[in-house]
Every structure is written in structure tokens, then in C-alpha cells.
Amino acid sequence: MTLTKQDAVDQMMGFFQAKTLTAALDLKLFDHLHTQDLSAGEIADKLKSPLRSVEQLLIGLRAMGYLEKQGDNYHLPQEHASFLVSHEPMWLGWLGRHIDTFLYPLWGELKSAVTSDTNQRQAVFGDDRSWFDILYQNPEDVTDFQEFLGKFAAPFIHGFVQDYDFSQHRSFLDIGSGIGTLPIAVAGINPDIHLTICELPQACAFLRDKLAVQGYGDRINVIEGDVIAGKLALQDYDLIHLGWMLHDYAPEIQMTILKNIYDAMPAGGCFMASETPLNDEKSGPEFTALLSLNMLVSTDGGIESSTEEYLERFRAVGFENVRLINISGPRTLICGDKPQSASL
Ligand SMILES: C[S@@+](CC[C@H](N)C(=O)[O-])C[C@H]1O[C@@H](n2cnc3c(N)ncnc32)[C@H](O)[C@@H]1O
């Protein structure tokens, strides 16, 4: 692949686009255009902001293709409303706020992270608590993070419930479930399976509220737990899933997580981790490669691995029949069974 100087310039200036969009989402500018077309002056009034600068933002959003102009009025195409208007289910404002509050400031210190192989939480937030402790200190930050992750996971969950036969299991545990979108989807097609989520204590209040308002408060059990600290009671679950969490931690911590789960789960049980691995040559995919840098600036040694590296970690812990399960969608499902003969 050969890139031009213009490609490099476009990539370097890509943050212009990112910040234009996150600002507009945070201002809920698109909400005002959901049911009516408005002039720049009317939008400025609704945002209680000066006309000149609001018009600069509107011109930027129009140039990027998010808005159209008809006469003097700005128009939001219906196809864009589904992810730009705040009361629509696929609203991207959650992601925008997470980017503005956490990711963008941390990425500002990427050079230091690379030259020191350390996350930049101390430099940016003056705080040396863990990534999830900082992330979950304010309820609104928990909401932003979990809501956007739930949406990110949607294509994976769709493929998982469509292609995997959950009815062969009695009891399913989703560790680090976030907002609970996977167990909710499994409940939708498997009325008999027992469903439980294990989450960090700091994330559980939000999760329980979210399940209750959707009518799953009784259907899906929530237990508090930390898979790194251990002391897990997992004997009741014949299928355990861990989604997009191994990459949040350094390989040696990943081994601790896998060992804690292996030790606590029942003999004969099945364990799966879903990840978006690097390819074997570690030449991509680009999103995963850049996500690895995101792990560098934010987490304690989190890193993206290849599929083979994940499989090897499963084997090293003692899982047998270590394999990949084919499902449609963006994630790879790495799977292993705890031998029937394994004693606790
Ligand atoms: C990147 S999110 C993934 C959410 C979801 N499982 C998915 O597949 O999209 C990682 C989740 O793991 C949880 N988590 C992180 N560390 C954990 C730990 N040590 N024990 C239990 N849960 C943890 C976080 O609270 C968060 O919800």
C-alpha cells in the first residue's frame, strides 16, 4: 500500500472532523432539526449561543455531509437522525462524550506513552487509580461508556445469537457484560436458559437500573465480582463468556483472568472470549491496531493480540478443545472447555 502526502495530511487533520461532530452532538444541535428545518439564527437562539460561531459550526457540518441547506434553512436528512438525535436508540453522543472526556485528552499524550510504555492517566487526570476506577467515578461517565459500548457490540451480538446454539446450555454467565445487551438478546430467543451477569461493583448500580427499566430485572441475575481479584463462584454456569475485556489488560493479567475463571468454573463447562484480534502478521486490521494504542494510553498494559496468541493463552491455562467458533459479525470467538477430569 502506497500513501500520498495528501493521505498523510488528511489523516493528521482528521481530528477536525472528530471534534466538529463531538461538539455538535454534545450541544444536541441535531435534536433541534429533527422535526423542522431552521435558519442559522433560529439554531443559534435554541443553543443560546452567538450566531457567528454557530454558523461556522453549521457550515462545517454541512461540508462534512451531515446537514443539507434548503433556502435559508438547515435540514437534517432522516437517515442521519437515527444516530445524531439524542432520543434515537443509536445516538452516538455517548461515544462523543467518552471521546471528549477521556480518549482525546489521553491520546494527546501518545508520544509520552510510546516513549515510556505507560498509560497517561496520571499525566492527564493527575490520578493513578485504575482505568475503570477513573472511568466509573461519575455516574454520567459510566452511562456514556456503557451506552456506546452496547451500541458497538450490536453487530457482534446479532451474529452470536443467530449463529450459536445457546439452547445446548442450561446456564449462561456473561462476565463484564457492560449494559447487558448480550444476555438480553439471549433471553429473547432462549426462554429456558438461566442468565447471569458478573460486573465490577462500580458498574452494577447502572446495570441493575438499566435491566429493570427494560423489564429484565427478574430475568437476568447480576452478581458483583472482579475476575482479577479472583474468589469467583462460577460453579453454576455451563457457558461463560467474556466480551472485549482481555484486551483491556496486559498479557500476564489476561493469564490471571483466564486462570481465575478456569479454576472457578465447573468441570465440563465451556468458556468463550470474544475479541477483535490482530491478524497473524500483525499488519492490521487498522481499527484493531489503533485500538491497541488506545489501550496503551488508557489502561495498565492493555494490548491487542493475534488470534494465535489468545489461543495459546487458553491452552497454557489448561483449557482443552481450544478452538475458534464461527459466527457472523465483527468479533472472533475463542473457546475452550474445562476437562471433565479437572478437579477444583
Ligand atoms: C470494554 S467493556 C466490554 C463490554 C461488553 N462485554 C462487550 O463485549 O462489548 C469491558 C467490561 O468489562 C468490565 N470489567 C473490566 N474489568 C473487570 C474485572 N476485573 N472484573 C469484572 N468485570 C470487569 C467493565 O466494567 C466493562 O463493562
The ligand as an SDF file (V2000), in Angstrom:
LIG
                    3D

 27 29  0  0  0  0  0  0  0  0999 V2000
  -14.6440   -2.9870   27.0860 C   0  0  0  0  0  0  0  0  0  0  0  0
  -16.0060   -3.3780   28.1020 S   0  0  0  0  0  0  0  0  0  0  0  0
  -16.8130   -4.6690   27.1880 C   0  0  0  0  0  0  0  0  0  0  0  0
  -18.3190   -4.7030   27.3600 C   0  0  0  0  0  0  0  0  0  0  0  0
  -19.0360   -5.8940   26.6880 C   0  0  0  0  0  0  0  0  0  0  0  0
  -18.7110   -7.1480   27.3500 N   0  0  0  0  0  0  0  0  0  0  0  0
  -18.7230   -6.0420   25.2230 C   0  0  0  0  0  0  0  0  0  0  0  0
  -18.3810   -7.1580   24.8160 O   0  0  0  0  0  0  0  0  0  0  0  0
  -18.8340   -5.0850   24.4590 O   0  0  0  0  0  0  0  0  0  0  0  0
  -15.2460   -4.2660   29.4340 C   0  0  0  0  0  0  0  0  0  0  0  0
  -16.2310   -4.5530   30.5510 C   0  0  0  0  0  0  0  0  0  0  0  0
  -15.5730   -5.3960   31.4960 O   0  0  0  0  0  0  0  0  0  0  0  0
  -15.8260   -4.9250   32.8040 C   0  0  0  0  0  0  0  0  0  0  0  0
  -14.6320   -5.2660   33.6030 N   0  0  0  0  0  0  0  0  0  0  0  0
  -13.3980   -4.7230   33.4880 C   0  0  0  0  0  0  0  0  0  0  0  0
  -12.5470   -5.2700   34.3670 N   0  0  0  0  0  0  0  0  0  0  0  0
  -13.2480   -6.1980   35.0460 C   0  0  0  0  0  0  0  0  0  0  0  0
  -12.9150   -7.0970   36.0950 C   0  0  0  0  0  0  0  0  0  0  0  0
  -11.6770   -7.1170   36.5900 N   0  0  0  0  0  0  0  0  0  0  0  0
  -13.8910   -7.9250   36.5740 N   0  0  0  0  0  0  0  0  0  0  0  0
  -15.1530   -7.8790   36.0520 C   0  0  0  0  0  0  0  0  0  0  0  0
  -15.5250   -7.0570   35.0520 N   0  0  0  0  0  0  0  0  0  0  0  0
  -14.5880   -6.2070   34.5540 C   0  0  0  0  0  0  0  0  0  0  0  0
  -16.0380   -3.4360   32.6550 C   0  0  0  0  0  0  0  0  0  0  0  0
  -16.8180   -2.9000   33.7060 O   0  0  0  0  0  0  0  0  0  0  0  0
  -16.7120   -3.3230   31.2940 C   0  0  0  0  0  0  0  0  0  0  0  0
  -18.1120   -3.3540   31.3950 O   0  0  0  0  0  0  0  0  0  0  0  0
  1  2  1  0
  2  3  1  0
  2 10  1  0
  3  4  1  0
  4  5  1  0
  5  6  1  0
  5  7  1  0
  7  8  2  0
  7  9  1  0
 10 11  1  0
 11 12  1  0
 11 26  1  0
 12 13  1  0
 13 14  1  0
 13 24  1  0
 14 15  1  0
 14 23  1  0
 15 16  2  0
 16 17  1  0
 17 18  1  0
 17 23  2  0
 18 19  1  0
 18 20  2  0
 20 21  1  0
 21 22  2  0
 22 23  1  0
 24 25  1  0
 24 26  1  0
 26 27  1  0
M  CHG  2   2   1   9  -1
M  END
$$$$
